[in-house]
Amino acid sequence: MIVAAVLQLADANPAVSQTLFLTAYAVPADPGLDPAASAWSDTRAVQVPLSGQLGTYAAGGGSIATVNVQALHFGEKLYVRVQWADATVDESTTKVEDFSDAVALEFPARSASSVPSICMGQADAGVNIWHWRADSQRGLVDPVNVYPGALINLDTKKDPFFYTARDAGNPFANPELGSVQTLIAHTFGTLAPANAQDVVGEGVRVGDGWAVVFSRSYASADFNQAKFAADARTDMAVAVWNGSEDDRNGRKSVSQFVTLRIGGSEATGGGGGGTPIVLLAVVSLLGLSGLGVGLAVYGMRETGGR
């Protein structure tokens, strides 16, 4: 009973395969969107495992094994940094056979009444997705640079004939809208842009991979989006697309939900994992010792001290 009480208070569940906690710590100054900002060097990262997308059908992916995730908060804004290894740079999708490197964060939508399905949520529990793409950040690439032998006598950066998706209002086709798109889904086939596009982000190459920072205020003008607050917690999942592996749509590397906690006063206060095993062991031993002493006293009383 004592062990069960300790596990309950510590919010630790030994019946699940893993319990990952990511803490967003307060910082004294705005870290901004630079993934190389000094605030991140003082923040412990949580290593989150990824696997290929599974759902109603096996979509594939899985070339990215893990991501390192960090989180901070300042002035009622949440910052999440994701870093992963990817030796190839895929940031141009001018060719139809090319696909972009990308990363996304998924949270339960504000209107969710329960923990949603990690695969695009469900009718009564939607998800809010923040999606960064390398090609959106780089912007439009002139086709002449992709096909050196092409002969074009129009200004391709302005003529809608070459960018019909942008002319039709597709947000991913307009680099002026930024590199992050905010999405809402209530199961497969319902993914759509959120009413408020208020998430910003920036990615850079770090060594042999990418590092991307997302940021958004705690509150959003869109009721469906995730809501954050000091000393609150929510679920968060990560997905990564590797363009050189033809990742797109459901073909990606995904994680399970991890618990994001917003709180703490120091960025170096710790980043992940559940309650320390040593603490649980000590408390459990103390409880068992107390139980043993109690049983011994009871036995002596029943036998007259013999």
C-alpha positions as CSV (number, residue, x, y, z in Angstrom):
1,M,0.0,0.0,0.0
2,I,2.8,2.4,0.8
3,V,4.6,1.6,-2.5
4,A,1.3,2.2,-4.4
5,A,0.8,5.5,-2.6
6,V,4.3,6.7,-3.5
7,L,3.8,5.7,-7.1
8,Q,0.5,7.6,-7.2
9,L,1.9,10.7,-5.7
10,A,4.9,10.6,-8.0
11,D,2.7,10.1,-11.0
12,A,4.8,7.0,-12.0
13,N,3.2,4.1,-13.8
14,P,5.4,0.9,-13.8
15,A,2.8,-0.8,-16.1
16,V,3.7,1.3,-19.1
17,S,6.8,0.7,-21.3
18,Q,8.2,4.2,-20.7
19,T,7.2,7.4,-18.9
20,L,9.0,10.4,-20.3
21,F,8.7,13.9,-18.8
22,L,9.8,17.1,-20.4
23,T,9.9,20.1,-18.2
24,A,9.7,23.7,-19.6
25,Y,11.8,25.8,-17.2
26,A,11.6,29.5,-16.7
27,V,14.4,31.6,-18.0
28,P,15.3,35.2,-17.1
29,A,15.5,36.5,-20.7
30,D,13.7,35.7,-23.9
31,P,15.6,32.9,-25.7
32,G,14.2,33.8,-29.1
33,L,14.0,31.5,-32.0
34,D,17.7,30.9,-32.4
35,P,18.3,27.2,-31.8
36,A,21.9,28.1,-30.9
37,A,20.9,30.6,-28.2
38,S,22.9,30.1,-24.9
39,A,19.8,29.3,-22.9
40,W,19.6,25.9,-24.6
41,S,23.1,24.9,-23.7
42,D,22.0,25.1,-20.0
43,T,18.9,23.1,-20.5
44,R,18.8,19.3,-20.2
45,A,17.4,17.5,-23.1
46,V,15.1,14.5,-23.2
47,Q,15.9,11.8,-25.7
48,V,12.6,10.7,-27.3
49,P,12.5,7.4,-29.3
50,L,10.8,7.3,-32.7
51,S,9.5,4.5,-34.9
52,G,7.8,4.2,-38.3
53,Q,4.2,5.4,-38.6
54,L,1.6,2.8,-37.7
55,G,-2.1,3.3,-37.9
56,T,-4.9,1.9,-40.0
57,Y,-2.1,0.8,-42.3
58,A,1.7,0.8,-42.0
59,A,2.7,4.1,-43.7
60,G,6.5,3.5,-43.4
61,G,9.2,5.8,-42.3
62,G,11.3,5.2,-39.2
63,S,14.7,6.3,-40.6
64,I,15.2,8.8,-37.7
65,A,15.6,6.8,-34.5
66,T,15.6,9.5,-31.8
67,V,15.2,13.2,-31.2
68,N,16.5,15.4,-28.4
69,V,13.8,17.7,-27.1
70,Q,14.1,20.7,-24.7
71,A,11.6,23.3,-23.5
72,L,11.7,26.7,-21.9
73,H,9.1,29.4,-21.0
74,F,9.4,33.2,-20.7
75,G,6.7,35.9,-20.5
76,E,3.8,33.4,-20.9
77,K,5.4,32.0,-24.1
78,L,6.4,28.4,-24.6
79,Y,9.6,27.5,-26.5
80,V,10.3,23.9,-27.6
81,R,13.6,22.9,-29.3
82,V,13.9,19.7,-31.3
83,Q,17.2,18.3,-32.6
84,W,17.9,15.2,-34.6
85,A,20.6,13.7,-36.9
86,D,20.1,13.8,-40.6
87,A,23.1,13.8,-42.9
88,T,21.2,15.0,-46.0
89,V,19.8,18.5,-46.5
90,D,16.4,18.4,-48.2
91,E,15.0,21.9,-48.4
92,S,14.0,22.2,-52.1
93,T,10.8,20.6,-53.5
94,T,10.8,22.2,-56.9
95,K,11.1,18.8,-58.5
96,V,8.0,16.5,-58.1
97,E,10.3,13.7,-56.9
98,D,11.8,15.7,-54.1
99,F,10.5,15.8,-50.5
100,S,11.4,18.2,-47.7
101,D,12.9,17.5,-44.2
102,A,10.4,18.5,-41.6
103,V,9.4,18.1,-38.0
104,A,6.0,18.5,-36.1
105,L,4.8,18.7,-32.6
106,E,1.4,17.4,-31.7
107,F,-0.7,18.4,-28.6
108,P,-4.3,17.6,-27.6
109,A,-6.5,20.4,-28.9
110,R,-8.1,22.6,-26.3
111,S,-11.5,21.2,-26.9
112,A,-10.3,17.6,-26.3
113,S,-12.2,15.9,-23.5
114,S,-9.7,13.0,-23.2
115,V,-6.2,12.0,-24.3
116,P,-6.6,11.8,-28.1
117,S,-5.4,9.1,-30.4
118,I,-1.8,9.9,-31.4
119,C,-2.8,9.2,-35.1
120,M,-4.7,12.5,-35.9
121,G,-6.9,12.4,-32.8
122,Q,-10.6,11.4,-32.8
123,A,-14.0,13.0,-33.0
124,D,-14.2,14.0,-29.3
125,A,-10.5,14.7,-28.9
126,G,-8.8,16.6,-31.6
127,V,-5.1,17.4,-31.9
128,N,-3.2,20.6,-32.6
129,I,-0.1,20.2,-34.8
130,W,2.8,22.6,-35.3
131,H,4.5,21.7,-38.6
132,W,7.9,23.1,-39.6
133,R,9.3,22.4,-43.1
134,A,12.8,23.1,-44.4
135,D,11.5,24.0,-47.9
136,S,9.0,26.5,-46.5
137,Q,11.8,28.2,-44.5
138,R,14.2,28.4,-47.5
139,G,11.5,29.8,-49.7
140,L,10.9,29.6,-53.4
141,V,13.7,28.2,-55.6
142,D,13.9,29.5,-59.2
143,P,13.4,26.5,-61.5
144,V,16.4,27.7,-63.6
145,N,18.6,26.8,-60.6
146,V,17.1,23.3,-60.5
147,Y,17.0,22.7,-64.2
148,P,20.1,24.5,-65.7
149,G,19.1,23.7,-69.2
150,A,15.7,25.3,-68.9
151,L,14.9,28.4,-71.0
152,I,12.3,30.6,-69.3
153,N,11.3,34.1,-70.5
154,L,9.0,35.0,-67.6
155,D,9.6,36.2,-64.0
156,T,8.8,32.9,-62.4
157,K,8.8,34.4,-58.9
158,K,5.8,36.5,-59.7
159,D,3.9,34.8,-62.4
160,P,1.1,32.7,-60.9
161,F,1.3,30.3,-63.9
162,F,4.4,28.7,-62.2
163,Y,3.0,28.7,-58.7
164,T,-0.7,27.7,-59.0
165,A,-0.8,26.4,-55.4
166,R,0.3,29.8,-54.0
167,D,-2.2,31.5,-56.3
168,A,-5.0,29.2,-55.0
169,G,-4.2,30.2,-51.3
170,N,-2.2,27.1,-50.3
171,P,-0.4,28.3,-47.1
172,F,2.6,26.0,-47.7
173,A,3.1,27.5,-51.1
174,N,3.5,31.1,-49.8
175,P,6.9,31.6,-48.0
176,E,5.8,34.9,-46.7
177,L,3.5,33.0,-44.2
178,G,6.6,31.6,-42.4
179,S,8.0,28.1,-42.1
180,V,5.5,26.8,-39.5
181,Q,1.9,25.9,-40.2
182,T,-0.6,25.3,-37.4
183,L,-3.1,22.5,-38.0
184,I,-6.1,20.9,-36.4
185,A,-7.3,17.3,-36.9
186,H,-10.2,15.2,-35.5
187,T,-9.2,11.9,-37.1
188,F,-7.9,10.8,-40.5
189,G,-8.9,13.0,-43.4
190,T,-9.8,16.0,-41.3
191,L,-6.4,17.7,-41.1
192,A,-6.8,21.5,-41.9
193,P,-5.1,24.8,-41.2
194,A,-6.1,26.4,-37.9
195,N,-8.0,29.6,-37.9
196,A,-5.1,31.4,-36.2
197,Q,-1.5,30.9,-37.5
198,D,0.3,32.1,-34.4
199,V,3.1,29.6,-34.0
200,V,6.5,30.7,-35.2
201,G,9.7,28.7,-35.7
202,E,13.2,28.6,-37.1
203,G,15.5,25.7,-38.0
204,V,19.2,25.6,-38.6
205,R,21.8,22.9,-39.5
206,V,23.6,21.7,-36.4
207,G,26.5,19.3,-37.2
208,D,25.0,16.5,-39.2
209,G,21.4,17.3,-38.5
210,W,18.7,19.9,-37.8
211,A,17.7,21.9,-34.8
212,V,14.3,23.6,-34.8
213,V,12.7,26.0,-32.2
214,F,9.0,26.5,-32.0
215,S,7.3,29.2,-30.0
216,R,3.8,30.3,-29.2
217,S,2.0,32.3,-26.4
218,Y,0.2,30.2,-23.8
219,A,-3.2,31.4,-25.1
220,S,-4.2,31.3,-28.8
221,A,-7.0,33.3,-30.6
222,D,-8.2,29.9,-32.0
223,F,-10.2,27.9,-29.4
224,N,-9.2,24.6,-31.0
225,Q,-5.5,25.1,-30.4
226,A,-3.7,23.7,-27.4
227,K,-3.7,25.9,-24.3
228,F,-0.8,26.2,-21.9
229,A,-0.4,27.7,-18.4
230,A,2.1,27.9,-15.7
231,D,2.4,24.8,-13.5
232,A,0.2,22.9,-16.0
233,R,1.0,19.8,-18.0
234,T,-0.1,18.3,-21.3
235,D,0.8,15.6,-23.7
236,M,3.1,16.1,-26.6
237,A,4.3,13.9,-29.5
238,V,7.0,14.4,-32.1
239,A,7.1,13.5,-35.8
240,V,10.1,13.8,-38.2
241,W,10.2,13.6,-42.0
242,N,13.4,12.7,-43.8
243,G,13.1,14.0,-47.4
244,S,15.9,11.9,-48.8
245,E,14.1,8.8,-47.7
246,D,10.9,10.0,-49.6
247,D,9.1,10.7,-46.3
248,R,5.9,12.7,-46.8
249,N,2.4,12.6,-45.4
250,G,2.0,9.5,-43.2
251,R,5.5,8.2,-44.1
252,K,7.5,9.5,-41.2
253,S,9.2,8.8,-37.8
254,V,6.9,9.3,-34.8
255,S,7.0,9.1,-31.1
256,Q,4.5,8.2,-28.4
257,F,3.1,11.0,-26.2
258,V,5.5,12.4,-23.6
259,T,4.3,14.6,-20.7
260,L,5.2,18.3,-21.0
261,R,5.2,20.1,-17.7
262,I,5.5,23.9,-17.6
263,G,7.1,25.0,-14.4
264,G,10.4,25.3,-12.5
265,S,12.6,28.3,-12.0
266,E,15.9,27.1,-13.4
267,A,16.7,25.8,-16.9
268,T,19.2,23.4,-15.4
269,G,16.7,21.8,-13.0
270,G,16.4,18.6,-15.0
271,G,14.9,17.6,-18.2
272,G,13.4,14.1,-18.3
273,G,12.5,10.8,-16.8
274,G,10.1,9.9,-14.1
275,T,10.6,9.9,-10.3
276,P,14.1,8.8,-9.5
277,I,14.3,5.1,-8.8
278,V,16.6,5.6,-5.8
279,L,14.0,7.8,-4.1
280,L,11.3,5.2,-4.7
281,A,13.5,2.4,-3.4
282,V,14.4,4.3,-0.2
283,V,10.8,5.2,0.5
284,S,9.7,1.6,-0.2
285,L,12.4,0.2,2.1
286,L,11.4,2.6,4.9
287,G,7.8,1.5,4.4
288,L,8.6,-2.2,4.5
289,S,10.9,-1.7,7.5
290,G,8.0,0.0,9.3
291,L,5.7,-2.8,8.4
292,G,8.2,-5.4,9.6
293,V,8.6,-3.6,13.0
294,G,4.9,-3.5,13.3
295,L,4.4,-7.2,12.6
296,A,7.2,-8.0,15.1
297,V,5.6,-6.0,17.9
298,Y,2.3,-7.6,17.1
299,G,3.8,-11.0,17.3
300,M,5.6,-10.4,20.6
301,R,2.3,-9.1,22.1
302,E,0.4,-12.2,21.0
303,T,3.0,-14.6,22.4
304,G,3.6,-12.8,25.6
305,G,7.0,-11.6,24.7
306,R,8.5,-15.1,24.1
